[in-house]
Amino acid sequence: MQPPRFLALLGLGLLAPSGALAAVDGLCPIMGAVLPAPTQPASHAAVQKALEKFKTTVEQIVGGLNRTAVSVAVKSIHESSPLFELHHTPSTLDPRGVKKVDANSVYRLGSISKIFPVLALLKLDGVSLDDKVTKYLPELRTLGDQASVRNVVSQVEWDEITLGALASHLSGVGADYAIDFANFPGFDAAQRGLPPKKNITNPGCAGIPGTRPCTEQDFFKGFGSRAPVFAPFSAPAYSNIGSPLLSFVVERLTNKSYPDFFKAAVLRPLGLNDTGAKKPADSRGVIPLNDTWWSTDIGFETAAGGFYSTPNNMLKFGDAILSNKILSPAATRKWLKPMTNTASLGTQLGAPWEIFRATNVTRDQRAVEIITKGGDLFNYRSTLAMVPDYGLVFTVLLGGDAAEKGILRLYPASGLAAARRQAWRGVYSVGTPEKIAEDDALFPWQQNRCVTWASTDRDVYGLQALDRFVFNVGKEDCKGAGVSESLEMPAYQVRMVKVARDN
């Protein structure tokens, strides 16, 4: 997920001393901290100066936000109080919620929630992220019977998928089940060239206002109709399905509901009483005006994006991770390491981390890893970030509205070829090349806007992704290569046959 610009400011403002963009001196330092992290950064004059500059910059940005609440906080794990804390209360908020935003105001976390089922599994003895998911959920194998075509282009290879693949977006599983345009009231399919609802398979659940939330039973009843994005371990593709499946595994192993187990195993021991899957009292919440998502139950996908928390709890949680209060030091270090690369030179993925590698924040231009997890749930945006080299934790939480549009390009779907069928996927470049370059320059890592790994399979209608294209290959030509005979767009129920050209 693309991090908010506040995170770029945090990275540049607090990690980079004056003159940090000096020329490379030819050294090749070992990855990791060069020196132990400062134990009293708040007393350091350079840090104080950077924080004052950062405060001024953030205040200028949020000052004009009349419909968006913002909380930004920074903490060293070696100090009890935050290094920096700023809360912006917009002029317009929903009267159901808080009147003034502070460190104990509750936001929805969105995909920061994906951290929790992974951590729950890591707290269980005898469970490895290398275990196949079908070891614990053998019924996943039956989902293949729901596919329209019985081959790897249309059926997920569940026996090849590990718990770690689900956690790190390497499973190749579709992005969602609940979010389907067919569920949106007032969606005009004909205007978009899509078939009428009577001719498609409708999930019948979503959790969006006006619909019931999807259950685990709904998932096993219908998700087999969703084609894979990639073959397992081919390439990362963002998915909101992996985390719920991990939560199902937790429930099978503990005989407890996933939220109850995580609360008992992690949240309660850390004193994170304002974090959880259950909606708190409205009076505690940061609720944008007329917002309907504050109280929306997103069903079985709660494990992927439905938790609530406060800035204070997020700082404590990040502190607990870096301070090894949850896992052993070795287990923590392993958990924070990347599991795969992306098309961006500056972005790697973990379980479930988005790891940004900056090379311009120190005088010697050594690589510094920023371990993050971002989240979006309609009007809510969130980021938790940790910099192990410096013992720093950041959190940025927003409640407001935003939107962008993009331009379509086509790319082959890695590993998905069956006999005469080859799957392709479309991705979107957001903004002009100039705008992309401008935004990239704001961040201390390369190619920040290169987030195609997170954009595939996101728009779905009738359980079919709008960016999915299937080529049917006929007989081989004189060079032994298969010749494309037709192109299918399953979501549109369209098949285009290649017409021979007259010479």
Beta strands, then each sheet from edge to edge (+ up, - down):
strand 1: 69-76
strand 2: 84-88
strand 3: 107-108
strand 4: 308-309
strand 5: 340-341
strand 6: 347-349
strand 7: 354-358
strand 8: 368-377
strand 9: 380-387
strand 10: 392-399
strand 11: 406-418
strand 12: 421-430
strand 13: 460-461
strand 14: 464-465
strand 15: 468-476
strand 16: 482-489
strand 17: 494-497
sheet 1: 2+ 1- 10+ 9- 8+ 7- 6+ 5-
sheet 2: 3+ 4-
sheet 3: 11+ 12- 15+ 16- 17+
sheet 4: 13+ 14-
end
